[in-house]
Amino acid sequence: MRPISVYCFTLGISALAALPLSAQLLPSPNSVLSQSSRSCVSGIARADLILGETSDGWKAAPAVLKLEIARNMMYEGDYRGCLSYIDQAMRALRAND
């Protein structure tokens, strides 16, 4: 049993060492990456609130699609793209008013 756990530990450490240093370190709360991720999360939440108040689903469909793309980009770490699609979703929602 012990040789297997040592093997797993060694494998885990070697996998971590293979990652670039920037991927090993967590972003500080004041870093641009952290601020961008928070902007994406708050933008998606704001758009979700507006979508929740929208009564016509057909008119909101383009905004829902843009918001789904923004979520996918956020999960992939593309925060600039996420913010761009949030902006497009908000414009689509305003166009329906």
N, C-alpha and C positions, 0 to 999 in steps of 0.2 A: 504494500500500500504506500509506503513512504517513497519509493522510487518514482511512482506515478505523480505524486504531488510535487516533488522536486522538478520533474520534467515539465509539468504544467506551469510552475512558477518561472522556470527558465524560459519557456516558450513565451509567457506573458511579458517578461522583461525584454526579451529580444524583439518582440513585436512593438513594444513601446519605443525602444531605441531606434527602430526603423522609421518612426514618424519624424517629420521635421520638428524643430524646436517650437515653432509657433503653434503647432497643433497640440503639443504636450502641455503648454501653459494655458491656464484659464485667463480670459481677458479681465483686466481690472475694471472696476465699476465706472471709471472715468474714461475708458478707452473709446475710440471711435466705433469699434465693432460692437461694444456693449450698448452704446447710445443708438446705433442703427438698429440693433435687434429690438431694443425697447420701442423705438419709433414704429417698427413694423407691427409689433404686438398691439400697441395702442391704436395705430391706424386701422388695423383689422377690427379691433373691438369697436371703434367709433363707427366704422362702416356697417358692422353687424347690428348696432343699435338703430341706425337709420333704416337698414333693411327690415328690421323687426317692426318698424312703424309704417312701412310701405304696405298699402293694401292691394295694389295691383301687381301680381306676380309676373305677368307677361312683360310689363315695362321694366321690372327690376331684373329680368333674366340676364341682360348683358353685364350688369354690375355684379351679379352673383358669379358669373363666369370669370370676370376679371379678379374678383376677390379670391376665388379658388386658386387661380394662377399665382396670386400674391402669396397665399399660404404655402403653396408648393415651393416657391422661390425662397421663402423664409426658412422652410425646413432644409433646403439645400444650402443655405448660408449666403444666398445672393440677396443681401439686404437692399442694395441699390435698386435691383429689379423689383423687389417686393414693394418698395416705396413708390416706384413708378406705376405699378399695377394698382396700388391702392388709390393713387391720384386719378388714374383712369376710371376706376370704379366710382369714386366720388363724383367725378364729372358726369358719368352716366346717370347717377342718381339725381344730380341737380338738373339734368336735361329733362328728366321725367316729371319734375314739379310743375 
